[in-house]
Amino acid sequence: MSETVTASIGWRWWVRWYLRALVCFARVTGMEPDWQRVELWIRRGLVMRVERQRRGSR
């Protein structure tokens, strides 16, 4: 019996809006964002899906 593992990485619905707002506020204020906080929120917005599929049987 063999198994196949499929992994996919995606984003939560709000991540793109967060990044757009981040760019807009950085341009308007002329300030750099806090990159540690940005990284934290991006990590929270990542979604990893793992599926295990069995093929055949013995």
Secondary structure, DSSP 8 states (H G I E B T S, - for coil): -EEEEEEEEEE-TTHHHHHHHHHHHHHHH-----HHHHHHHHHHHEEEEEEEEEE---
